[in-house]
Amino acid sequence: MSENKHGIDKGLIRDLANILNETDLTEIEVEQEDVRIRVSRVSATQYVQAPVAAAPAAAAAAPAAAAPAVPAPRDNANAVNAPMVGTVYLSPAPGSRSFVEVGATVKEGQTLLIIEAMKTMNQIPAPRSGKVVEILVTDAQPVEYGEPLIVIE
């Protein structure tokens, strides 16, 4: 680790920023020993609304544009959440059959999907046995830590 006198690894920060750019994620966080580093950015789809100047009365009568719909956060205790940041793959190889499908019965420990993180393929096992009722991600989708992936009931 290349550390300066304050113990911050600038090379690690650069690497994390590159991962953000490569995966199109908005935030990544790592913890090593007693140091935690979080790198985040505003994505192209996020924006901050600037204050609007007073409009003439005629413009005020015009109908306002509808705000984009924001999906409600999922609150599902049966969801299997991403244990890391990375890219999710639903099958072991491109063009091959998915590990699981909606309606399939899985056993505890069975591989549900793979998350690629820092060029390492991490198999994500089922935390419990049950039936797959929903797959919340698509193949090759970037995911963030804690993001719901699959619902098993």
C-alpha positions as CSV (number, residue, x, y, z in Angstrom):
1,M,0.0,0.0,0.0
2,S,1.3,3.4,-0.9
3,E,0.5,5.6,2.1
4,N,1.2,9.2,2.7
5,K,1.9,10.6,6.2
6,H,-1.8,10.6,7.0
7,G,-2.2,6.8,6.2
8,I,-4.4,7.3,3.1
9,D,-3.6,5.0,0.1
10,K,-4.0,7.3,-2.9
11,G,-3.4,4.4,-5.3
12,L,-6.4,2.5,-3.7
13,I,-8.6,5.6,-4.1
14,R,-7.6,5.8,-7.8
15,D,-8.3,2.1,-8.3
16,L,-11.7,2.5,-6.6
17,A,-12.5,5.5,-8.8
18,N,-11.5,3.4,-11.9
19,I,-13.9,0.6,-10.8
20,L,-16.7,3.2,-10.5
21,N,-16.0,4.3,-14.1
22,E,-15.7,0.8,-15.5
23,T,-18.9,-0.6,-13.8
24,D,-21.0,2.6,-13.9
25,L,-21.6,2.4,-10.2
26,T,-22.2,5.5,-8.1
27,E,-20.5,4.4,-4.9
28,I,-18.0,1.9,-3.6
29,E,-16.6,1.4,-0.1
30,V,-13.7,-0.8,1.2
31,E,-12.4,-1.4,4.6
32,Q,-8.9,-2.6,5.4
33,E,-7.8,-3.1,9.0
34,D,-8.8,0.2,10.7
35,V,-9.2,2.3,7.5
36,R,-12.5,2.7,5.6
37,I,-12.6,4.4,2.2
38,R,-15.7,5.4,0.3
39,V,-15.6,6.8,-3.2
40,S,-18.8,8.1,-4.7
41,R,-20.0,10.3,-7.6
42,V,-23.1,11.7,-9.0
43,S,-24.3,9.7,-12.0
44,A,-25.6,11.2,-15.2
45,T,-29.1,10.2,-14.2
46,Q,-28.9,12.0,-10.9
47,Y,-29.1,15.8,-10.7
48,V,-29.5,18.6,-8.4
49,Q,-32.3,21.0,-9.2
50,A,-31.2,24.6,-9.4
51,P,-33.4,27.3,-8.0
52,V,-35.9,28.6,-10.5
53,A,-36.3,32.3,-11.0
54,A,-39.8,33.8,-10.6
55,A,-41.8,33.1,-13.8
56,P,-44.2,35.4,-15.5
57,A,-47.9,34.9,-14.7
58,A,-48.7,33.4,-18.1
59,A,-46.0,30.7,-17.6
60,A,-47.3,30.0,-14.1
61,A,-50.7,29.0,-15.6
62,A,-49.1,26.4,-17.8
63,P,-49.3,22.8,-16.5
64,A,-46.2,21.6,-14.7
65,A,-44.3,18.7,-16.1
66,A,-44.8,15.5,-14.1
67,A,-41.9,14.4,-12.0
68,P,-40.4,11.1,-13.0
69,A,-41.7,8.1,-11.1
70,V,-39.3,6.8,-8.5
71,P,-39.8,3.1,-7.8
72,A,-40.7,2.3,-4.2
73,P,-37.9,0.7,-2.2
74,R,-38.3,-3.1,-1.8
75,D,-38.8,-4.1,1.8
76,N,-38.6,-7.9,1.5
77,A,-37.2,-10.0,4.4
78,N,-37.0,-12.9,2.0
79,A,-34.6,-11.2,-0.4
80,V,-31.0,-12.4,-0.8
81,N,-28.9,-9.2,-0.8
82,A,-25.6,-8.5,-2.6
83,P,-22.7,-9.2,-0.2
84,M,-20.4,-7.0,-2.3
85,V,-20.3,-4.4,-5.1
86,G,-19.8,-5.8,-8.6
87,T,-21.4,-7.2,-11.7
88,V,-24.0,-9.9,-11.4
89,Y,-24.1,-12.9,-13.8
90,L,-27.1,-15.2,-13.7
91,S,-25.3,-18.1,-15.5
92,P,-21.9,-19.7,-15.2
93,A,-20.9,-18.8,-18.8
94,P,-22.4,-16.6,-21.6
95,G,-25.1,-18.4,-23.4
96,S,-25.5,-21.1,-20.8
97,R,-28.5,-21.9,-18.7
98,S,-29.1,-19.7,-15.6
99,F,-28.2,-21.0,-12.2
100,V,-31.9,-20.6,-11.0
101,E,-35.2,-19.5,-12.5
102,V,-38.4,-18.1,-11.0
103,G,-40.4,-21.0,-9.6
104,A,-37.3,-23.2,-9.0
105,T,-36.8,-24.8,-5.7
106,V,-33.3,-24.2,-4.2
107,K,-31.4,-25.8,-1.4
108,E,-29.3,-24.0,1.2
109,G,-25.8,-23.5,-0.2
110,Q,-26.9,-23.9,-3.9
111,T,-25.3,-21.3,-6.2
112,L,-27.9,-18.6,-7.1
113,L,-25.6,-16.3,-9.3
114,I,-22.1,-15.0,-9.6
115,I,-20.9,-11.5,-8.7
116,E,-17.7,-10.4,-10.4
117,A,-15.7,-8.0,-8.2
118,M,-12.2,-6.9,-9.0
119,K,-11.9,-9.6,-11.7
120,T,-12.8,-12.3,-9.2
121,M,-15.9,-14.5,-9.8
122,N,-17.8,-14.9,-6.4
123,Q,-20.5,-17.6,-6.3
124,I,-23.4,-16.4,-4.2
125,P,-25.1,-19.3,-2.4
126,A,-28.7,-19.6,-1.2
127,P,-28.8,-18.7,2.5
128,R,-31.8,-21.0,3.0
129,S,-33.9,-23.6,1.1
130,G,-37.0,-22.5,-0.6
131,K,-38.7,-21.4,-3.8
132,V,-37.4,-18.6,-6.0
133,V,-40.3,-16.2,-6.4
134,E,-38.6,-13.3,-8.0
135,I,-35.2,-12.4,-9.6
136,L,-34.6,-8.7,-9.1
137,V,-31.5,-8.3,-11.3
138,T,-30.6,-8.8,-14.9
139,D,-27.5,-10.5,-16.4
140,A,-24.4,-8.3,-16.4
141,Q,-26.1,-5.7,-14.2
142,P,-23.9,-3.7,-11.8
143,V,-25.0,-4.1,-8.2
144,E,-24.2,-2.4,-5.0
145,Y,-23.6,-3.8,-1.5
146,G,-26.9,-4.7,0.2
147,E,-29.0,-4.5,-3.0
148,P,-31.7,-7.2,-3.2
149,L,-30.9,-9.8,-5.9
150,I,-33.4,-12.7,-5.5
151,V,-36.4,-13.4,-3.4
152,I,-36.6,-16.9,-1.9
153,E,-39.7,-18.0,0.1
